[in-house]
Every structure is written in structure tokens, then in C-alpha cells.
């Protein structure tokens, strides 16, 4: 998949701008929904996903580099 960015802005139309705005909104809502689903599932099951955070100086903390952005400490933090 290739993403191109039109920096000269001569190829834009209101329809294209509306399409891109809707697509961006859908992506943001989808990511937010996934974060909420993860937190709700963690709460419902009683799991502690904090163990998958980033722990410097520990080999098992490397997984947290990828997983930590999806883990939140509380609903308020989310």
C-alpha cells in the first residue's frame, strides 16, 4: 500500500477533502474503540495487562515496546 501526499494542494476538491476527512475520522474512532475494548476486556476478566508494559533493562520488557501503547492504567488514564 502506498500513501501519497499532495503538498502543492492543486489537486484537491471539496469531495476529495470530505472523503479524506471522513476516512481520517473513521480511523481515529476505530483506534479509540480498540483501546476501549481492550480496557473493558481487561476489567471484565480481571486481567492485569500492566505486566506487558515497557520495563527498561529487562529482556521481557521489550514486548512492551509494541504492546504498551495499547495498555492504559485506568479508565481515567484512557
C-alpha positions in Angstrom: 0.0 0.0 0.0 1.4 3.4 -1.0 0.4 6.6 0.7 0.9 9.7 -1.4 0.8 13.2 -0.1 -0.1 16.1 -2.4 1.9 19.0 -1.0 1.1 21.6 -3.7 -2.7 21.4 -2.9 -3.6 22.0 -6.6 -5.2 18.6 -6.9 -7.8 19.0 -4.1 -11.5 19.2 -4.5 -14.2 19.6 -1.8 -15.3 16.0 -2.5 -11.8 14.6 -2.1 -11.3 16.6 1.0 -14.6 15.4 2.5 -13.6 11.8 1.7 -10.2 12.2 3.3 -11.7 13.8 6.4 -14.3 11.0 6.8 -11.6 8.4 6.3 -9.4 10.0 8.9 -12.3 10.3 11.4 -13.1 6.6 10.9 -9.5 5.6 11.6 -9.3 7.7 14.7 -12.7 6.3 16.0 -11.6 2.7 15.2 -8.3 3.0 17.1 -10.1 4.6 20.1 -12.7 1.8 20.1 -10.0 -0.8 20.1 -8.3 0.9 23.1 -11.7 0.9 25.0 -12.4 -2.7 24.1 -9.0 -3.8 25.4 -9.6 -1.9 28.7 -13.1 -3.2 29.1 -12.0 -6.8 28.4 -9.1 -6.4 30.9 -11.6 -5.1 33.6 -14.2 -7.8 32.8 -11.8 -10.7 33.0 -9.8 -9.3 35.9 -6.5 -9.4 34.0 -3.5 -7.2 34.8 -2.1 -6.1 31.4 0.4 -3.8 33.1 2.9 -6.7 33.1 3.2 -6.2 29.3 4.5 -2.6 29.7 8.0 -1.3 29.0 10.5 -2.4 31.6 14.0 -0.9 31.0 16.9 -3.2 31.4 14.8 -6.3 31.2 14.6 -8.6 28.2 10.9 -9.3 28.8 10.3 -5.6 28.7 11.0 -5.5 25.0 7.5 -6.8 24.2 6.2 -3.7 25.9 7.7 -1.5 23.2 4.9 -2.8 20.9 2.2 -3.5 23.4 2.4 -0.6 25.8 0.6 1.9 23.6 -2.5 -0.3 23.8 -2.4 -0.7 27.6 -3.7 2.0 30.0 -3.5 2.1 33.7 -7.2 3.1 34.3 -10.3 4.3 32.6 -9.4 7.9 33.6 -6.0 7.4 32.0 -7.6 6.1 28.9 
